[in-house]
């Protein structure tokens, strides 16, 4: 499945991908929205989120934002 998503992404297709597995997010996503309790807590590229929240580890960033 992940390889198919990568292939479609390479073709320029827009894909909405929902997961709690941050390794998959880092591998597949150009832009990320972190949602908790029905609200977007953060949105942007991985680089933007890491810089804005001063956290390089995406899993730590996720848990900080949803706590």
KABEL-V645609 format. One record per residue. PSI is psi in whole degrees, -180 to 180 (* if undefined). OMEGA is omega in degrees with one decimal (none if undefined). Layout:
psi:PSI omega:OMEGA
psi:PSI omega:OMEGA
//
This chain:
psi:-45 omega:-178.4
psi:-36 omega:177.8
psi:-37 omega:176.3
psi:-41 omega:177.6
psi:-44 omega:177.2
psi:-41 omega:179.4
psi:-46 omega:179.1
psi:-39 omega:177.5
psi:-43 omega:179.5
psi:-26 omega:176.8
psi:-1 omega:178.0
psi:14 omega:-179.9
psi:146 omega:175.4
psi:128 omega:-177.4
psi:129 omega:173.5
psi:117 omega:-172.6
psi:124 omega:-178.8
psi:126 omega:-179.5
psi:160 omega:170.8
psi:3 omega:-177.2
psi:102 omega:-173.1
psi:-28 omega:176.6
psi:-38 omega:176.7
psi:-39 omega:177.7
psi:-48 omega:-179.4
psi:-34 omega:-177.8
psi:-36 omega:-166.9
psi:-22 omega:-165.9
psi:135 omega:173.8
psi:-38 omega:178.4
psi:148 omega:-174.6
psi:139 omega:169.3
psi:125 omega:177.0
psi:120 omega:-174.5
psi:134 omega:176.4
psi:133 omega:179.6
psi:40 omega:175.3
psi:7 omega:-179.1
psi:144 omega:176.1
psi:118 omega:-179.9
psi:-30 omega:179.3
psi:151 omega:-179.8
psi:138 omega:177.2
psi:-172 omega:174.5
psi:165 omega:177.6
psi:-43 omega:-179.9
psi:-43 omega:179.1
psi:-45 omega:-179.6
psi:-43 omega:179.7
psi:-42 omega:-179.9
psi:-46 omega:-177.5
psi:-37 omega:-175.4
psi:6 omega:176.7
psi:47 omega:-179.9
psi:120 omega:-179.2
psi:-29 omega:-178.9
psi:113 omega:-175.1
psi:-36 omega:178.8
psi:-42 omega:176.8
psi:-41 omega:177.9
psi:-46 omega:178.7
psi:-50 omega:-177.3
psi:-34 omega:176.7
psi:-44 omega:-175.8
psi:-29 omega:-177.8
psi:-5 omega:179.5
psi:* omega:none
//
